[in-house]
Amino acid sequence: MTDLVTFGESMLRFSPPDQDRLERVDQLDVHVAGAESNVAVAANRLGLDATWLSKLPDSSLGRRVIGELGTHGVDAAVVRDDDHRMGTYYVEFGGRPRGTDVIYDRADSAVTTAETAELDTDLVADADLFHTTGITPALSDTLLSTTADLLELARDAGTTTVFDVNYRSKLWPPAEACETLEALFPHVDVLMVAERDARDVLDREGDAESLARGLDADFGFEVVLVTRGGEGS
């Protein structure tokens, strides 16, 4: 039994050193990053047992992800795939006025094919908490179905389900995200949503407290956490 299971994609992030430009460098820094695995790492630092559930290519790139998460104390319950690729993205960190630029290269990555039947669902059923985000169902129809299955399975098993809307405009438009995510909400105990996403994606109005109360009234969450950036939540 574990305290927390998270489900989603982790990618390899490539960045030029020292805020340089991609077209000018011969070397790139490599890091592992993913919303759900980041939560697992943070939970482990707070003293919780955390497991990241996913699917990765059976390659040195996939092993890089597993190894790096392991250095942070996170167990990886991973399906290994011989046929699909590793998701990657490229970040140019820049100060003003240039800003930071992100290029995603994640289409058809291994995790987009992850089906419920091949995952270790006992981990989800036995955990205290199951966490995922709105990024995961946006990646493929298969992942949408799997996310719905895992949320329902967790809820039926008495595992507290935590869902972070975490809207990404590069993945889908607001109207599609709203319709899709609201269909998942009946299986969610704890909802996390940025104030801007509650307005722009979930089409709600009011201040943070009003947004939380309205969402709770419509879907019956145990907890609604509306984040406000630097102002807290």
C-alpha positions, 0 to 999 in steps of 0.5 A: 500500500502506498500513500499516493499514486500519480498517473501521467506522462513524464518527458525529457526536457532539453534546454540550452545552457545559460539562456542561449538559443537552440540554433546556436548551441552544440550541447543541451541540458537534459532533465525529466519533467512531468506534472504528475511525476513532479507531484510524486517527487514533492510528496516524497519530500514531504514524507509520503510514499509516492508511486508514479504510474505510466508507460514508457519506451523500453529504451535508454530514454525511458530508463533515464526517466525511471532512474531520475525519479528513483533518485528522488525516492519515487517508485515507477510502476511503468509498462514498457513499450517496444513500439512507441517513442519518448515524449520530449520538449525543448525550452529556451529560457530567456529574460525580458524582453525575449521571454521563454519559448517552449517547443513540444515533441510528444505526439504518439509517445508511449504513454498515449497508448496506455490502456487500463488493462495493462496498468497495475490497477491494484496500486491505485485501489490500494493507495490513500490518494490517486492524482492526475491532471487535465493534461493526461486525458488531453493527450489521446482518446485512449488516455481519456478512457484510461483516466476515466477508468482509473478515477472510477476504479479509485473512487470505488475502492475508497481511494481519494481522487485528486484532479488538477485541471492544469489546462494547456492551450497547446493541447486543446481548446477551452470548450473541448477541455470543459466538456471532457473534464466535466464528464470526469468530475463525478469521479473526483473528490478533490478538485484543483483549478487555477482561478484563470482556468475556472473562468476561461476553461470551465466558464465560471464567474466570480472571485476565488471563493465564489468559483469554489462554491459554485463548482462544489454545488454543481459536482459535490466535491469534498474539496475545491482548491482554487489557486491564485498564483502568487496570491496563494489559494 
